[in-house]
Every structure is written in C-alpha cells, then in structure tokens.
Amino acid sequence: MSKMDDAQRKAKKILEEMQNNNTAHTEVDIETHAESTVTAGSVDSDDQQARIDELTADLQRVQAEFINFRRRAEQERSEIMDFAKGRVIREFLAVRDSFDQELAHRPDDMDAKWTASIDSIRSQFDNSLKNLGVERFESVGHAFDAHRHDAITMEEGDGEHEVVVEELQPGYVMGETVLRHAMVKVGRSNEVKGKK
C-alpha cells in the first residue's frame, strides 16, 4: 500500500469519526515525505551538508542582490529628486533675473525705503538659492567654456584665448550640474582669470 493510499485512508477514517461524534475540531498528524525520509535515516550526512552549503550560498547571493538593488534604488531616487529640484529652480531663475533688471534700471530718485525693501527681498531670494545648493558663477574675464556658456556674439581681437567679455544673462550651477548656461559675448584676450 502506498503512502498516498495510507493518507487517504486516515483522512476517510477521521471524517467518519467527525460525523459520528459531531466533533468540531480534530487534530490531524500527517507526516511529510521529507520528515519520513529524515526520520528513516535514508539521507546521509554528506548529502545534508552539501544541501545546507547550497542553500547558504543561495541565501548569500540573494542578500547581495537585495543590497545592490536597494543601493541602485536609493541612487535613482536621489537622481530623480535632483532632477525635479533643478527643474523647479530653473523656473525661479527668471524671477532672479527680474531683480537684476530692476537694479540695472533703477531710477536715481527712487525712495530709499523702497529700494532697501527690494534689496532685502533679493538678498533673501539669494540666500534661499544658496541653501538649496545653487550658486551663480562668474563669467566675465574667464575662458569661454561651452559646458557653462552660450556664446551669443563673437568680438574680434588679437589675443590668443577666447574669453568672456560681457555677460548678458548669468549662469547657475547646483553642485556639478549646470542649471542654466550663462549667455555671453566672447572676445579674444591674452589675459584670462583663473589661469596663471
């Protein structure tokens, strides 16, 4: 008689007892194939150790994969947050440009209290950008860098270096990322800021 037949016979007997006794709860003790194999002693210790080693290696591999997955997920989340932050900040740079335009076209006879309040707001805005890790970079006198500058015009000159001679719109960086390129006029000069 097979184990399956034996299990079916036990189950049928339990059902009959439940019907006869109207018992609501009966515990069933069914021995699994693995339990019977281990208790019978048919698996030798070398096979067991090999299986344990195999399962341990699988577990270690799964743990390593999970650690790598978590690291990649955190890095992707950080990159997405930086991208979203940069996109929002770019929108506010137009407001910062308006402060520069106001200062460039401010009338001399403007009320001192009014100008002080505008300067205070500009300063507060700049501090907020700084707290977000955003910096305005200097361009005039520095070598032209296509990664940081958008050249609008090129002036003639007899110097050996391409140098920014005028900044039409400032550029901003957040860490190593250029949020907005500076719009500049480029000329030729022998003197370059930052080079010796």
Backbone bond lengths (Angstrom), bond angles and torsions (degrees), N, CA, C in turn:
res aa  C-N    CA-C-N  psi(-1)  N-CA   C-N-CA  omega(-1)  CA-C   N-CA-C  phi
1 M - - - 1.457 - - 1.533 108.31 -
2 S 1.317 117.12 133.12 1.465 121.29 -177.91 1.520 110.24 -79.78
3 K 1.355 114.56 166.77 1.470 120.44 178.94 1.518 110.83 -65.13
4 M 1.353 116.34 -33.68 1.456 120.34 178.95 1.522 110.72 -64.25
5 D 1.321 115.84 -44.10 1.462 119.65 178.39 1.516 110.69 -63.76
6 D 1.318 115.92 -38.57 1.461 121.07 179.50 1.531 110.42 -64.48
7 A 1.354 116.78 -42.55 1.468 120.76 179.63 1.521 110.54 -66.04
8 Q 1.332 117.22 -40.23 1.465 120.48 178.48 1.526 110.70 -64.11
9 R 1.321 116.07 -39.82 1.462 120.38 179.80 1.526 110.69 -64.41
10 K 1.346 116.37 -41.36 1.467 120.19 178.93 1.525 110.76 -65.19
11 A 1.331 116.75 -42.73 1.461 120.63 -179.87 1.522 110.66 -63.86
12 K 1.340 117.58 -41.83 1.467 121.33 179.39 1.525 110.74 -63.56
13 K 1.338 115.85 -39.78 1.463 120.58 179.90 1.533 110.29 -65.13
14 I 1.367 116.41 -40.79 1.467 120.52 179.98 1.524 110.34 -65.09
15 L 1.336 117.42 -41.76 1.463 120.87 178.38 1.526 111.21 -61.88
16 E 1.310 117.16 -41.68 1.463 120.43 179.04 1.525 110.48 -64.20
17 E 1.337 117.04 -40.47 1.459 119.89 179.12 1.522 111.33 -65.71
18 M 1.346 115.91 -37.94 1.460 119.66 179.28 1.528 110.57 -65.21
19 Q 1.312 116.10 -41.81 1.462 118.92 179.38 1.529 110.84 -66.20
20 N 1.311 117.29 -39.62 1.463 120.85 -179.04 1.527 111.83 -71.05
21 N 1.303 117.71 -38.43 1.461 121.24 -175.32 1.525 113.37 -96.75
22 N 1.340 117.69 -7.33 1.471 122.12 -174.54 1.522 110.93 51.53
23 T 1.313 116.17 40.14 1.454 121.60 -179.42 1.522 109.24 -82.45
24 A 1.327 115.91 133.30 1.465 120.66 -177.97 1.524 111.80 -82.31
25 H 1.314 116.42 -26.09 1.468 117.92 -174.24 1.525 109.79 -140.40
26 T 1.314 115.87 127.29 1.448 121.55 176.57 1.515 108.34 -136.85
27 E 1.333 117.46 132.11 1.459 121.02 177.90 1.509 109.38 -83.51
28 V 1.332 114.73 139.24 1.454 120.57 -179.64 1.515 107.04 -116.83
29 D 1.313 116.05 129.29 1.456 121.36 179.08 1.516 108.20 -111.93
30 I 1.340 115.52 100.78 1.452 120.54 179.74 1.517 107.61 -114.08
31 E 1.272 116.01 125.92 1.448 121.48 -178.78 1.527 108.62 -86.59
32 T 1.346 115.62 127.44 1.461 119.25 179.40 1.515 109.96 -76.23
33 H 1.323 114.56 164.92 1.466 120.69 179.83 1.536 110.80 -61.51
34 A 1.368 116.44 -40.95 1.460 120.20 -179.42 1.522 110.74 -64.87
35 E 1.340 116.05 -41.56 1.459 119.12 179.63 1.524 111.13 -64.24
36 S 1.302 115.59 -42.56 1.466 117.87 -179.20 1.520 110.84 -66.90
37 T 1.349 116.74 -34.57 1.458 120.06 179.50 1.524 110.42 -67.47
38 V 1.362 116.26 -44.25 1.458 120.04 -179.06 1.525 110.29 -66.84
39 T 1.335 116.23 -44.12 1.461 118.38 -178.17 1.519 111.50 -68.72
40 A 1.315 116.98 -28.87 1.457 119.64 179.19 1.516 111.51 -75.50
41 G 1.348 116.71 -15.52 1.452 120.51 177.41 1.504 113.49 77.16
42 S 1.344 117.46 20.18 1.456 119.79 -177.17 1.523 113.21 -80.31
43 V 1.379 119.18 -12.33 1.462 122.29 179.00 1.522 107.57 -98.89
44 D 1.319 116.66 123.03 1.461 118.38 -178.57 1.528 110.35 -82.06
45 S 1.305 116.75 163.94 1.465 122.46 -172.85 1.530 112.42 -66.83
46 D 1.338 119.08 -29.55 1.463 121.25 178.49 1.527 110.82 -66.24
47 D 1.341 116.37 -42.20 1.463 120.47 177.83 1.528 110.84 -65.26
48 Q 1.331 116.00 -39.89 1.467 119.81 179.00 1.521 110.38 -64.20
49 Q 1.316 118.26 -44.61 1.459 121.76 -179.32 1.526 110.90 -64.71
50 A 1.338 116.39 -39.31 1.471 120.06 178.12 1.519 110.30 -63.26
51 R 1.328 116.21 -41.32 1.471 120.62 178.75 1.527 110.73 -66.00
52 I 1.321 117.42 -41.28 1.473 122.27 178.05 1.527 109.68 -62.35
53 D 1.340 116.68 -44.82 1.471 120.67 178.72 1.527 111.32 -61.71
54 E 1.333 115.79 -41.47 1.469 120.49 179.63 1.531 111.01 -63.63
55 L 1.321 116.23 -45.77 1.468 120.77 179.79 1.535 111.37 -66.19
56 T 1.329 117.02 -37.24 1.469 121.23 177.50 1.530 110.36 -63.96
57 A 1.313 117.04 -43.81 1.470 120.98 178.55 1.529 110.68 -63.40
58 D 1.342 116.35 -41.17 1.468 120.10 177.12 1.525 111.07 -61.69
59 L 1.321 116.05 -43.21 1.463 120.30 179.87 1.524 111.23 -63.82
60 Q 1.316 116.87 -43.04 1.466 120.21 178.83 1.531 111.25 -63.47
61 R 1.334 117.06 -39.71 1.463 120.79 178.34 1.532 110.83 -64.48
62 V 1.331 116.55 -42.93 1.465 120.86 179.56 1.530 110.05 -64.72
63 Q 1.324 117.49 -40.73 1.464 120.69 177.77 1.529 110.85 -62.61
64 A 1.322 117.45 -43.65 1.466 121.16 179.01 1.525 110.92 -63.64
65 E 1.342 116.45 -42.02 1.463 120.20 177.91 1.523 110.82 -62.38
66 F 1.316 117.17 -39.65 1.465 120.54 179.41 1.526 111.15 -65.96
67 I 1.336 116.79 -42.29 1.468 120.31 178.17 1.526 110.16 -61.22
68 N 1.337 117.10 -43.93 1.466 120.75 178.02 1.519 111.47 -64.29
69 F 1.321 116.88 -41.29 1.467 120.72 177.74 1.525 110.87 -60.81
70 R 1.331 116.08 -45.90 1.467 119.89 -179.20 1.524 110.84 -63.33
71 R 1.332 117.96 -40.58 1.462 122.15 178.47 1.529 110.66 -62.98
72 R 1.353 116.11 -44.93 1.475 119.84 178.57 1.523 111.01 -63.83
73 A 1.324 117.13 -40.80 1.469 121.15 -179.41 1.528 110.52 -64.05
74 E 1.337 116.85 -42.18 1.465 120.20 178.25 1.523 111.38 -65.21
75 Q 1.339 116.82 -39.66 1.460 120.48 178.65 1.528 110.77 -65.66
76 E 1.332 116.89 -43.44 1.465 120.39 178.49 1.527 110.92 -63.57
77 R 1.330 116.45 -40.57 1.464 120.43 178.62 1.514 110.64 -62.44
78 S 1.330 116.34 -41.87 1.462 121.06 178.74 1.525 110.75 -63.99
79 E 1.339 116.79 -42.34 1.466 120.44 179.38 1.527 111.24 -64.71
80 I 1.325 116.82 -39.49 1.467 120.74 178.56 1.526 110.36 -65.74
81 M 1.334 116.43 -41.36 1.468 120.26 178.80 1.527 110.51 -63.71
82 D 1.329 117.65 -43.21 1.468 120.79 178.29 1.521 111.33 -63.62
83 F 1.329 116.21 -40.17 1.464 120.12 179.01 1.531 110.16 -62.84
84 A 1.330 116.52 -47.41 1.470 120.46 -179.55 1.524 110.68 -64.13
85 K 1.328 116.69 -42.64 1.465 120.90 178.78 1.526 110.36 -61.26
86 G 1.325 117.27 -44.95 1.461 121.22 179.18 1.513 112.26 -62.34
87 R 1.319 116.12 -39.28 1.472 119.72 -179.94 1.525 111.20 -64.72
88 V 1.317 117.09 -42.37 1.468 120.52 179.03 1.527 110.38 -66.62
89 I 1.324 116.52 -42.95 1.465 120.22 -178.73 1.524 110.77 -63.13
90 R 1.328 117.93 -38.50 1.478 120.72 178.36 1.524 111.11 -56.73
91 E 1.327 116.47 -37.69 1.471 120.29 178.90 1.532 110.99 -64.42
92 F 1.318 117.15 -36.26 1.463 120.83 -178.18 1.529 112.84 -79.23
93 L 1.316 117.80 -15.84 1.464 119.59 179.19 1.524 111.34 -64.90
94 A 1.329 117.54 -28.13 1.468 120.57 175.76 1.530 110.44 -63.59
95 V 1.324 116.71 -36.00 1.469 120.81 177.36 1.525 109.17 -66.76
96 R 1.336 116.04 -41.13 1.468 119.86 178.39 1.519 110.61 -63.25
97 D 1.327 118.03 -37.50 1.464 121.98 176.32 1.528 111.29 -61.81
98 S 1.329 116.12 -35.56 1.470 119.55 178.68 1.522 111.10 -63.72
99 F 1.325 117.57 -35.20 1.467 120.37 175.62 1.531 110.47 -63.58
100 D 1.328 116.91 -40.56 1.466 120.16 177.89 1.524 111.13 -64.27
101 Q 1.330 116.92 -41.24 1.465 120.69 179.16 1.530 110.92 -64.56
102 E 1.318 115.48 -40.06 1.478 119.18 178.20 1.517 109.97 -61.25
103 L 1.319 117.01 -44.70 1.457 120.85 -178.09 1.528 110.97 -65.98
104 A 1.324 117.42 -38.92 1.470 121.45 -179.42 1.526 112.22 -68.58
105 H 1.319 117.33 -29.27 1.467 121.21 -177.12 1.528 112.95 -112.51
106 R 1.308 117.79 19.44 1.473 121.85 -178.73 1.529 109.76 -70.35
107 P 1.329 116.81 128.47 1.474 119.43 177.04 1.528 111.32 -68.23
108 D 1.337 115.54 148.35 1.469 120.17 -179.68 1.520 112.48 -66.85
109 D 1.329 117.35 -29.61 1.467 120.21 -175.80 1.534 113.25 -93.06
110 M 1.325 117.16 19.14 1.470 120.85 -178.94 1.529 109.77 -71.78
111 D 1.318 116.10 145.68 1.464 123.18 -178.91 1.538 110.01 -57.59
112 A 1.319 117.44 131.71 1.467 122.90 -175.77 1.534 111.74 -63.92
113 K 1.331 118.01 -37.38 1.467 120.51 179.45 1.531 110.22 -67.14
114 W 1.314 115.67 -37.68 1.459 120.47 179.29 1.541 110.45 -65.25
115 T 1.311 116.57 -46.70 1.472 120.23 -179.89 1.531 111.12 -65.15
116 A 1.347 116.01 -36.74 1.468 119.28 178.85 1.530 110.50 -65.02
117 S 1.333 117.59 -37.92 1.472 120.02 179.64 1.532 110.50 -68.47
118 I 1.341 117.25 -39.42 1.465 120.17 178.23 1.525 110.01 -66.02
119 D 1.326 117.12 -42.56 1.467 120.67 178.13 1.530 111.36 -62.39
120 S 1.323 116.05 -36.40 1.467 120.82 178.52 1.532 110.72 -65.89
121 I 1.325 116.37 -41.36 1.473 120.26 178.80 1.527 110.04 -65.70
122 R 1.340 116.86 -42.46 1.466 120.45 178.27 1.528 110.37 -60.63
123 S 1.322 116.51 -42.72 1.467 121.21 179.49 1.529 110.98 -63.56
124 Q 1.322 116.12 -41.57 1.464 120.40 178.32 1.536 110.46 -64.00
125 F 1.322 116.13 -40.54 1.463 121.43 178.34 1.528 110.22 -62.44
126 D 1.338 116.05 -44.63 1.470 120.43 179.38 1.523 111.57 -63.28
127 N 1.333 117.03 -39.00 1.472 120.60 177.60 1.522 111.09 -64.70
128 S 1.332 117.08 -37.93 1.467 120.41 177.84 1.520 110.61 -63.94
129 L 1.338 116.47 -43.06 1.466 119.67 177.03 1.529 110.84 -61.98
130 K 1.329 116.19 -42.52 1.468 120.89 -179.49 1.528 110.53 -62.52
131 N 1.339 116.82 -41.30 1.466 120.67 178.84 1.524 112.03 -64.14
132 L 1.323 117.16 -25.63 1.462 121.87 177.28 1.524 111.92 -86.54
133 G 1.339 116.87 0.09 1.459 121.13 178.94 1.518 113.86 86.11
134 V 1.340 116.66 17.36 1.464 121.43 -178.17 1.519 109.25 -98.31
135 E 1.323 115.62 132.05 1.465 120.93 179.35 1.519 110.11 -129.22
136 R 1.308 114.53 144.11 1.461 121.16 174.27 1.521 106.35 -89.43
137 F 1.315 118.73 130.39 1.460 119.44 -178.86 1.523 110.59 -102.86
138 E 1.325 114.10 147.94 1.453 122.07 -179.42 1.522 109.33 -81.59
139 S 1.329 116.14 138.71 1.461 120.07 -177.80 1.515 113.47 -120.03
140 V 1.330 117.70 -41.11 1.470 121.51 -172.97 1.530 109.93 -60.56
141 G 1.340 114.94 128.01 1.459 121.80 179.73 1.510 114.01 89.96
142 H 1.340 117.02 -11.81 1.465 121.56 179.89 1.523 109.71 -91.00
143 A 1.310 115.54 157.41 1.467 120.73 177.81 1.526 109.40 -62.93
144 F 1.319 115.15 143.36 1.459 120.32 177.22 1.524 109.13 -64.75
145 D 1.337 116.42 130.81 1.459 122.92 179.90 1.529 107.47 -129.77
146 A 1.307 116.67 112.66 1.472 120.87 -176.78 1.528 112.27 -62.04
147 H 1.323 117.65 -20.08 1.466 121.05 178.53 1.524 111.96 -78.94
148 R 1.340 116.83 -17.51 1.467 120.53 -177.76 1.527 113.01 -121.06
149 H 1.328 117.36 -18.67 1.460 120.98 -173.14 1.528 111.73 -122.79
150 D 1.333 114.93 145.39 1.461 122.36 167.75 1.520 106.56 -110.38
151 A 1.324 116.94 112.74 1.465 120.95 -179.31 1.521 109.05 -80.78
152 I 1.342 115.22 124.26 1.455 121.20 178.85 1.526 110.09 -93.10
153 T 1.327 115.89 -43.58 1.469 120.16 177.85 1.517 109.33 -138.37
154 M 1.326 114.06 159.67 1.469 121.10 178.58 1.520 107.59 -123.26
155 E 1.323 116.13 122.91 1.462 121.00 178.70 1.523 109.74 -94.99
156 E 1.305 114.48 147.50 1.467 119.93 178.53 1.519 110.08 -72.54
157 G 1.295 116.98 151.46 1.458 122.47 177.76 1.510 109.47 -173.73
158 D 1.337 115.34 170.32 1.460 118.18 -178.22 1.521 112.67 -116.55
159 G 1.313 117.60 18.46 1.467 120.90 176.93 1.518 110.70 -80.69
160 E 1.321 115.93 170.98 1.462 119.55 -177.84 1.528 113.23 -94.94
161 H 1.345 118.42 -12.02 1.467 121.31 -177.55 1.530 110.70 -115.19
162 E 1.339 115.01 144.64 1.463 119.82 170.52 1.522 107.37 -83.66
163 V 1.339 115.12 119.44 1.466 121.15 -173.46 1.521 109.18 -128.12
164 V 1.335 115.79 145.72 1.464 120.65 175.46 1.518 107.86 -73.79
165 V 1.348 116.33 121.79 1.464 120.44 -178.61 1.522 111.72 -102.98
166 E 1.347 117.11 -20.83 1.467 119.95 177.73 1.523 108.79 -153.47
167 E 1.331 114.61 141.41 1.464 120.21 178.39 1.521 107.78 -106.61
168 L 1.324 117.02 119.17 1.462 121.65 179.71 1.529 111.83 -89.70
169 Q 1.312 116.28 -30.92 1.462 121.83 176.41 1.528 106.77 -147.75
170 P 1.338 118.02 130.00 1.467 119.75 -176.32 1.530 112.72 -69.90
171 G 1.330 114.55 155.35 1.452 121.06 176.50 1.522 110.72 -105.69
172 Y 1.320 116.04 154.04 1.469 121.63 -178.16 1.523 110.33 -132.99
173 V 1.324 114.82 145.97 1.459 121.60 175.33 1.522 109.66 -125.80
174 M 1.328 115.25 153.53 1.463 121.71 171.77 1.513 105.61 -126.76
175 G 1.320 115.80 101.99 1.462 119.98 -172.47 1.515 108.28 68.88
176 E 1.326 117.05 -122.71 1.469 121.92 178.10 1.528 112.17 -95.66
177 T 1.331 116.90 -5.23 1.455 121.26 -176.51 1.522 111.23 -89.77
178 V 1.324 116.53 128.14 1.463 120.83 175.79 1.527 107.56 -80.35
179 L 1.344 115.98 115.49 1.455 120.10 178.58 1.522 111.08 -78.84
180 R 1.335 114.58 -39.78 1.461 119.23 178.05 1.516 108.99 -148.46
181 H 1.322 115.72 130.38 1.459 120.84 177.58 1.527 109.30 -71.65
182 A 1.321 116.14 147.33 1.460 120.84 175.80 1.521 108.40 -79.73
183 M 1.344 116.24 134.05 1.469 120.11 174.18 1.520 107.09 -87.55
184 V 1.327 116.08 123.19 1.461 119.14 -170.39 1.529 112.08 -137.80
185 K 1.351 113.59 161.77 1.459 122.21 167.20 1.522 106.22 -101.83
186 V 1.318 115.75 137.81 1.459 120.41 -176.55 1.525 109.45 -116.07
187 G 1.309 115.05 138.70 1.457 121.58 175.78 1.515 109.85 -134.25
188 R 1.322 116.21 -174.74 1.459 120.53 179.52 1.520 108.41 -111.44
189 S 1.330 116.16 137.98 1.460 121.27 -179.01 1.515 108.97 -153.16
190 N 1.330 113.93 158.98 1.474 119.90 174.90 1.519 111.56 -92.20
191 E 1.329 116.72 -16.13 1.464 121.49 -179.72 1.515 109.88 -105.67
192 V 1.336 115.66 131.09 1.450 121.80 179.69 1.527 108.45 -132.77
193 K 1.335 116.46 128.78 1.472 120.08 177.52 1.529 108.94 -67.04
194 G 1.318 114.29 140.86 1.456 119.56 176.75 1.525 113.78 86.88
195 K 1.334 118.09 -10.51 1.474 120.74 177.12 1.522 108.73 -109.20
196 K 1.319 114.93 146.26 1.465 119.37 -179.41 1.498 111.00 -108.63
